Amino acid sequence: MAKILAVLYPDPVGGYPPEYARDEIPTITGYPGGQTAPTPQAIDFTPGELLGCVSGELGLRRFLEGRGDTFVVTSDKEGPNSTLDRELPDADVVISQPFWPAYLTHERIAAAPQLRLAITAGIGSDHVDLPSAIAHGMTVAEVTYSNSISVSEHAVMQILTLVHNFLPAHEWVTTKMGWNIADSVSRAYDLEGMDVGVLGSGRIGQAVLRRLKPFDVHLHYYDVHRLPKEVEEELELTWHPDARSLASSVDVLSIHTPLHPQTQNLFDDELIGAMKRGSYIVNTARALIVDRDAVVRALNSGQLAGYAGDVWYPQPPPPDHPWRTMPYEAMTPHVSGSTLSAQARYAAGTREILECWLDGRPIRPEYLIVDGGGLAGAGARSYTVAG
């Protein structure tokens, strides 16, 4: 029997379950490129339910306890007396989400001798110390592609929100009870005709490019892996040889690159200063790709016209985090990849991974970040840690 520890975000302040806005969600069976959506043997939830919070339990309790396994769910993850730290020493599996990450540091992994599997319910496992996981013989898995389209839609929304000055205009008719058209439009522009760039052209970056194409913008991108010529021609893309060339050429920049030593604090005072005055940055990747205080300085000086992000560090951020109060922002908590639509997929994918691991069957190679248990089977990819 195994002990599975899930660290999930707290329930809605109004209680669980919430009142849902819709009765159903579309069924997604596959993703661009041919990868199929998660295919667990069964699910114990209705797609469209709130699954990512503590009471939602990713729909796993009946499945796990029916097998005789121990299932512990908590949102308490900070400090040496947290539930996470108390329950971790004899846990076999830890499940977490990028939106409410259980930071599996070297110290925490060392304190968990039985820990063999870390699952990210979603995409992005940089809250796990991967070198320590490798040394520990752990498997690290995530539900690849489950919320990529969700994030890409959120990024496009934030681009339009900034460029059209949506939030200040909305505030004039709600909290300020006014009708101040001049104030609302004094920082509003059309996206049409602008140069828009994407840093990182993986699954999310490409999805953003495809969604922006109908806006009649000039599309740019940089990635260490250049896209095929036919894709560049189809989307009329301009490729740049490095991040600086991209940043200095565009009006709007959307960040979709992974966090690693080469991208940490990449957007500092110098690189932001090389951008056009009045540029916009949208960051739905990882907060540490930008220098926190450099962003604040650029907004205050006017070098940046706006910054929108869905990612913070740490998560959740403290009440005095400067991004909460900086001007010309359109920040959200880390919600872009946790729509109810995405939750149906990453909850199903989490169950699929657990079914395979608990039964000793191969886990899909595309789900594996670190194959510490040798469970990928034939055709597994080789994983290395950047830097």
Disulfide bonds with the S-S distance in Angstrom:
none
